[in-house]
Amino acid sequence: MSILSAILFILSIFIILVVMIQAKGSGLSIVPGTGDFGKFERRGGELVLHRITIGLITIFVVTAVIAYFIA
């Protein structure tokens, strides 16, 4: 059980780091009247970070569910 806890801790640190290095200011930048509608595409590094984030969160959730059923 302590191994799963360590894995969850390490994954949570990685998730926090990956989310923090993603582009800032992209959350509420699309407001009516700015002409930015439809610009939801991710390219290059932003796409890679997005996919890494999804992968890390998926691994985190699976590990947490396994830890729940073992405990």
A tleap script that builds the chain and sets N, CA, C and O, in Angstrom:
source leaprc.protein.ff14SB
mol = sequence {
  NMET SER ILE LEU SER ALA ILE LEU PHE ILE
  LEU SER ILE PHE ILE ILE LEU VAL VAL MET
  ILE GLN ALA LYS GLY SER GLY LEU SER ILE
  VAL PRO GLY THR GLY ASP PHE GLY LYS PHE
  GLU ARG ARG GLY GLY GLU LEU VAL LEU HIE
  ARG ILE THR ILE GLY LEU ILE THR ILE PHE
  VAL VAL THR ALA VAL ILE ALA TYR PHE ILE
  CALA
}
set mol.1.N position { 0.823 -1.199 0.000 }
set mol.1.CA position { 0.000 0.000 0.000 }
set mol.1.C position { 0.870 1.267 0.000 }
set mol.1.O position { 0.504 2.279 -0.598 }
set mol.2.N position { 2.018 1.200 0.673 }
set mol.2.CA position { 2.873 2.391 0.713 }
set mol.2.C position { 3.464 2.689 -0.668 }
set mol.2.O position { 3.758 3.843 -0.983 }
set mol.3.N position { 3.639 1.652 -1.488 }
set mol.3.CA position { 4.146 1.873 -2.850 }
set mol.3.C position { 3.106 2.636 -3.673 }
set mol.3.O position { 3.448 3.555 -4.417 }
set mol.4.N position { 1.835 2.249 -3.533 }
set mol.4.CA position { 0.781 2.972 -4.265 }
set mol.4.C position { 0.665 4.409 -3.785 }
set mol.4.O position { 0.421 5.312 -4.586 }
set mol.5.N position { 0.837 4.630 -2.495 }
set mol.5.CA position { 0.790 5.998 -1.971 }
set mol.5.C position { 1.930 6.835 -2.532 }
set mol.5.O position { 1.744 8.002 -2.876 }
set mol.6.N position { 3.103 6.235 -2.621 }
set mol.6.CA position { 4.249 6.955 -3.189 }
set mol.6.C position { 4.014 7.259 -4.660 }
set mol.6.O position { 4.328 8.356 -5.122 }
set mol.7.N position { 3.464 6.301 -5.403 }
set mol.7.CA position { 3.160 6.523 -6.818 }
set mol.7.C position { 2.143 7.651 -6.978 }
set mol.7.O position { 2.302 8.517 -7.839 }
set mol.8.N position { 1.102 7.640 -6.151 }
set mol.8.CA position { 0.096 8.701 -6.215 }
set mol.8.C position { 0.702 10.066 -5.897 }
set mol.8.O position { 0.365 11.066 -6.532 }
set mol.9.N position { 1.591 10.100 -4.919 }
set mol.9.CA position { 2.240 11.356 -4.555 }
set mol.9.C position { 3.088 11.884 -5.708 }
set mol.9.O position { 3.018 13.066 -6.043 }
set mol.10.N position { 3.883 11.015 -6.311 }
set mol.10.CA position { 4.747 11.417 -7.422 }
set mol.10.C position { 3.912 11.868 -8.621 }
set mol.10.O position { 4.231 12.868 -9.263 }
set mol.11.N position { 2.836 11.120 -8.921 }
set mol.11.CA position { 1.959 11.513 -10.027 }
set mol.11.C position { 1.319 12.868 -9.771 }
set mol.11.O position { 1.194 13.677 -10.690 }
set mol.12.N position { 0.911 13.122 -8.536 }
set mol.12.CA position { 0.277 14.408 -8.237 }
set mol.12.C position { 1.256 15.560 -8.422 }
set mol.12.O position { 0.877 16.626 -8.906 }
set mol.13.N position { 2.513 15.353 -8.040 }
set mol.13.CA position { 3.527 16.393 -8.248 }
set mol.13.C position { 3.723 16.653 -9.748 }
set mol.13.O position { 3.786 17.804 -10.179 }
set mol.14.N position { 3.820 15.570 -10.541 }
set mol.14.CA position { 3.982 15.730 -11.984 }
set mol.14.C position { 2.780 16.434 -12.613 }
set mol.14.O position { 2.949 17.281 -13.489 }
set mol.15.N position { 1.571 16.091 -12.174 }
set mol.15.CA position { 0.368 16.740 -12.709 }
set mol.15.C position { 0.397 18.233 -12.405 }
set mol.15.O position { 0.099 19.054 -13.272 }
set mol.16.N position { 0.754 18.580 -11.183 }
set mol.16.CA position { 0.824 19.993 -10.806 }
set mol.16.C position { 1.846 20.727 -11.665 }
set mol.16.O position { 1.577 21.827 -12.147 }
set mol.17.N position { 3.014 20.126 -11.859 }
set mol.17.CA position { 4.058 20.769 -12.664 }
set mol.17.C position { 3.641 20.955 -14.121 }
set mol.17.O position { 3.863 22.015 -14.706 }
set mol.18.N position { 3.037 19.923 -14.698 }
set mol.18.CA position { 2.631 20.010 -16.111 }
set mol.18.C position { 1.539 21.056 -16.295 }
set mol.18.O position { 1.550 21.796 -17.279 }
set mol.19.N position { 0.604 21.125 -15.363 }
set mol.19.CA position { -0.468 22.119 -15.476 }
set mol.19.C position { 0.098 23.528 -15.306 }
set mol.19.O position { -0.344 24.464 -15.972 }
set mol.20.N position { 1.080 23.674 -14.410 }
set mol.20.CA position { 1.632 25.006 -14.172 }
set mol.20.C position { 2.453 25.532 -15.347 }
set mol.20.O position { 2.537 26.746 -15.536 }
set mol.21.N position { 3.069 24.636 -16.152 }
set mol.21.CA position { 3.872 25.141 -17.265 }
set mol.21.C position { 3.064 25.338 -18.548 }
set mol.21.O position { 3.600 25.799 -19.556 }
set mol.22.N position { 1.795 24.995 -18.512 }
set mol.22.CA position { 0.962 25.225 -19.691 }
set mol.22.C position { 0.705 26.711 -19.861 }
set mol.22.O position { 0.910 27.499 -18.938 }
set mol.23.N position { 0.259 27.080 -21.035 }
set mol.23.CA position { 0.053 28.488 -21.371 }
set mol.23.C position { -0.905 29.158 -20.412 }
set mol.23.O position { -1.965 28.624 -20.088 }
set mol.24.N position { -0.519 30.319 -19.972 }
set mol.24.CA position { -1.361 31.087 -19.057 }
set mol.24.C position { -2.222 32.049 -19.869 }
set mol.24.O position { -1.851 32.451 -20.972 }
set mol.25.N position { -3.364 32.408 -19.317 }
set mol.25.CA position { -4.216 33.375 -19.971 }
set mol.25.C position { -5.104 32.795 -21.047 }
set mol.25.O position { -5.760 33.544 -21.772 }
set mol.26.N position { -5.141 31.475 -21.171 }
set mol.26.CA position { -5.963 30.889 -22.220 }
set mol.26.C position { -7.340 30.494 -21.704 }
set mol.26.O position { -8.169 30.004 -22.471 }
set mol.27.N position { -7.591 30.696 -20.432 }
set mol.27.CA position { -8.845 30.246 -19.852 }
set mol.27.C position { -10.039 31.086 -20.250 }
set mol.27.O position { -10.997 30.570 -20.825 }
set mol.28.N position { -9.995 32.375 -19.951 }
set mol.28.CA position { -11.140 33.243 -20.207 }
set mol.28.C position { -10.873 34.229 -21.344 }
set mol.28.O position { -11.523 35.270 -21.438 }
set mol.29.N position { -9.911 33.894 -22.207 }
set mol.29.CA position { -9.563 34.832 -23.269 }
set mol.29.C position { -10.594 34.874 -24.382 }
set mol.29.O position { -10.594 35.803 -25.189 }
set mol.30.N position { -11.464 33.889 -24.437 }
set mol.30.CA position { -12.466 33.858 -25.502 }
set mol.30.C position { -13.781 34.399 -24.936 }
set mol.30.O position { -14.570 33.662 -24.344 }
set mol.31.N position { -13.992 35.674 -25.128 }
set mol.31.CA position { -15.210 36.322 -24.666 }
set mol.31.C position { -15.917 36.907 -25.874 }
set mol.31.O position { -15.278 37.193 -26.887 }
set mol.32.N position { -17.223 37.090 -25.782 }
set mol.32.CA position { -17.963 37.647 -26.922 }
set mol.32.C position { -17.410 39.010 -27.337 }
set mol.32.O position { -17.134 39.871 -26.502 }
set mol.33.N position { -17.261 39.176 -28.633 }
set mol.33.CA position { -16.800 40.454 -29.159 }
set mol.33.C position { -15.312 40.513 -29.454 }
set mol.33.O position { -14.836 41.503 -30.009 }
set mol.34.N position { -14.564 39.470 -29.095 }
set mol.34.CA position { -13.124 39.520 -29.340 }
set mol.34.C position { -12.740 38.889 -30.666 }
set mol.34.O position { -11.625 39.098 -31.144 }
set mol.35.N position { -13.630 38.129 -31.265 }
set mol.35.CA position { -13.315 37.494 -32.536 }
set mol.35.C position { -12.459 36.249 -32.393 }
set mol.35.O position { -11.907 35.763 -33.380 }
set mol.36.N position { -12.340 35.728 -31.190 }
set mol.36.CA position { -11.508 34.549 -30.949 }
set mol.36.C position { -12.292 33.247 -30.947 }
set mol.36.O position { -11.754 32.212 -30.555 }
set mol.37.N position { -13.528 33.271 -31.365 }
set mol.37.CA position { -14.325 32.042 -31.363 }
set mol.37.C position { -13.773 31.065 -32.385 }
set mol.37.O position { -13.406 31.459 -33.492 }
set mol.38.N position { -13.716 29.816 -32.024 }
set mol.38.CA position { -13.248 28.790 -32.927 }
set mol.38.C position { -11.759 28.535 -32.851 }
set mol.38.O position { -11.249 27.678 -33.573 }
set mol.39.N position { -11.058 29.242 -32.010 }
set mol.39.CA position { -9.613 29.046 -31.895 }
set mol.39.C position { -9.305 28.133 -30.708 }
set mol.39.O position { -8.621 28.529 -29.764 }
set mol.40.N position { -9.812 26.928 -30.773 }
set mol.40.CA position { -9.600 25.975 -29.696 }
set mol.40.C position { -8.533 24.942 -30.059 }
set mol.40.O position { -8.330 23.982 -29.315 }
set mol.41.N position { -7.858 25.121 -31.177 }
set mol.41.CA position { -6.863 24.154 -31.621 }
set mol.41.C position { -5.616 24.257 -30.761 }
set mol.41.O position { -5.198 25.343 -30.360 }
set mol.42.N position { -5.032 23.094 -30.490 }
set mol.42.CA position { -3.747 23.058 -29.802 }
set mol.42.C position { -2.722 22.563 -30.815 }
set mol.42.O position { -2.975 21.617 -31.561 }
set mol.43.N position { -1.579 23.205 -30.833 }
set mol.43.CA position { -0.539 22.816 -31.778 }
set mol.43.C position { 0.803 22.777 -31.071 }
set mol.43.O position { 1.026 23.490 -30.092 }
set mol.44.N position { 1.681 21.949 -31.570 }
set mol.44.CA position { 3.057 21.908 -31.084 }
set mol.44.C position { 3.164 21.502 -29.630 }
set mol.44.O position { 2.608 20.493 -29.198 }
set mol.45.N position { 3.892 22.314 -28.891 }
set mol.45.CA position { 4.148 22.024 -27.486 }
set mol.45.C position { 2.899 22.016 -26.631 }
set mol.45.O position { 2.801 21.247 -25.674 }
set mol.46.N position { 1.948 22.862 -26.968 }
set mol.46.CA position { 0.709 22.916 -26.209 }
set mol.46.C position { -0.061 21.605 -26.340 }
set mol.46.O position { -0.650 21.134 -25.366 }
set mol.47.N position { -0.063 21.018 -27.523 }
set mol.47.CA position { -0.731 19.735 -27.740 }
set mol.47.C position { -0.038 18.623 -26.960 }
set mol.47.O position { -0.698 17.765 -26.374 }
set mol.48.N position { 1.286 18.641 -26.955 }
set mol.48.CA position { 2.043 17.623 -26.216 }
set mol.48.C position { 1.746 17.725 -24.720 }
set mol.48.O position { 1.501 16.713 -24.063 }
set mol.49.N position { 1.769 18.942 -24.186 }
set mol.49.CA position { 1.469 19.127 -22.767 }
set mol.49.C position { 0.048 18.702 -22.432 }
set mol.49.O position { -0.200 18.126 -21.373 }
set mol.50.N position { -0.881 18.984 -23.333 }
set mol.50.CA position { -2.276 18.597 -23.116 }
set mol.50.C position { -2.406 17.079 -23.041 }
set mol.50.O position { -3.092 16.553 -22.165 }
set mol.51.N position { -1.752 16.381 -23.953 }
set mol.51.CA position { -1.810 14.921 -23.962 }
set mol.51.C position { -1.095 14.321 -22.761 }
set mol.51.O position { -1.557 13.325 -22.204 }
set mol.52.N position { 0.026 14.910 -22.353 }
set mol.52.CA position { 0.721 14.430 -21.162 }
set mol.52.C position { -0.160 14.610 -19.936 }
set mol.52.O position { -0.213 13.729 -19.077 }
set mol.53.N position { -0.848 15.737 -19.844 }
set mol.53.CA position { -1.743 15.985 -18.718 }
set mol.53.C position { -2.855 14.945 -18.669 }
set mol.53.O position { -3.150 14.404 -17.604 }
set mol.54.N position { -3.469 14.664 -19.801 }
set mol.54.CA position { -4.531 13.662 -19.847 }
set mol.54.C position { -3.994 12.289 -19.448 }
set mol.54.O position { -4.646 11.565 -18.695 }
set mol.55.N position { -2.812 11.927 -19.946 }
set mol.55.CA position { -2.219 10.644 -19.607 }
set mol.55.C position { -1.903 10.528 -18.124 }
set mol.55.O position { -2.196 9.506 -17.503 }
set mol.56.N position { -1.304 11.575 -17.548 }
set mol.56.CA position { -0.979 11.545 -16.123 }
set mol.56.C position { -2.230 11.455 -15.251 }
set mol.56.O position { -2.247 10.728 -14.258 }
set mol.57.N position { -3.261 12.185 -15.619 }
set mol.57.CA position { -4.495 12.143 -14.834 }
set mol.57.C position { -5.161 10.777 -14.951 }
set mol.57.O position { -5.714 10.275 -13.972 }
set mol.58.N position { -5.116 10.174 -16.128 }
set mol.58.CA position { -5.676 8.836 -16.298 }
set mol.58.C position { -4.935 7.823 -15.432 }
set mol.58.O position { -5.560 7.011 -14.749 }
set mol.59.N position { -3.609 7.870 -15.457 }
set mol.59.CA position { -2.814 6.965 -14.625 }
set mol.59.C position { -3.091 7.217 -13.149 }
set mol.59.O position { -3.176 6.272 -12.365 }
set mol.60.N position { -3.233 8.489 -12.760 }
set mol.60.CA position { -3.524 8.829 -11.371 }
set mol.60.C position { -4.859 8.244 -10.917 }
set mol.60.O position { -4.951 7.660 -9.837 }
set mol.61.N position { -5.892 8.402 -11.746 }
set mol.61.CA position { -7.218 7.900 -11.382 }
set mol.61.C position { -7.209 6.374 -11.290 }
set mol.61.O position { -7.777 5.808 -10.355 }
set mol.62.N position { -6.573 5.710 -12.245 }
set mol.62.CA position { -6.507 4.242 -12.221 }
set mol.62.C position { -5.763 3.768 -10.977 }
set mol.62.O position { -6.194 2.822 -10.317 }
set mol.63.N position { -4.654 4.419 -10.657 }
set mol.63.CA position { -3.892 4.048 -9.463 }
set mol.63.C position { -4.695 4.299 -8.195 }
set mol.63.O position { -4.644 3.492 -7.267 }
set mol.64.N position { -5.431 5.396 -8.137 }
set mol.64.CA position { -6.250 5.697 -6.967 }
set mol.64.C position { -7.360 4.667 -6.796 }
set mol.64.O position { -7.662 4.269 -5.671 }
set mol.65.N position { -7.974 4.228 -7.898 }
set mol.65.CA position { -9.029 3.217 -7.808 }
set mol.65.C position { -8.445 1.891 -7.338 }
set mol.65.O position { -9.050 1.209 -6.510 }
set mol.66.N position { -7.283 1.521 -7.852 }
set mol.66.CA position { -6.619 0.294 -7.400 }
set mol.66.C position { -6.286 0.377 -5.911 }
set mol.66.O position { -6.496 -0.582 -5.169 }
set mol.67.N position { -5.766 1.526 -5.479 }
set mol.67.CA position { -5.440 1.706 -4.062 }
set mol.67.C position { -6.685 1.629 -3.193 }
set mol.67.O position { -6.635 1.111 -2.077 }
set mol.68.N position { -7.792 2.136 -3.693 }
set mol.68.CA position { -9.053 2.085 -2.938 }
set mol.68.C position { -9.507 0.650 -2.739 }
set mol.68.O position { -9.907 0.279 -1.635 }
set mol.69.N position { -9.453 -0.162 -3.782 }
set mol.69.CA position { -9.930 -1.517 -3.668 }
set mol.69.C position { -8.985 -2.427 -2.894 }
set mol.69.O position { -9.416 -3.427 -2.319 }
set mol.70.N position { -7.692 -2.083 -2.876 }
set mol.70.CA position { -6.753 -2.868 -2.085 }
set mol.70.C position { -6.910 -2.553 -0.594 }
set mol.70.O position { -6.778 -3.438 0.252 }
set mol.71.N position { -7.192 -1.295 -0.284 }
set mol.71.CA position { -7.293 -0.876 1.123 }
set mol.71.C position { -8.545 -1.337 1.763 }
set mol.71.O position { -8.773 -1.064 2.941 }
savepdb mol mol.pdb
quit
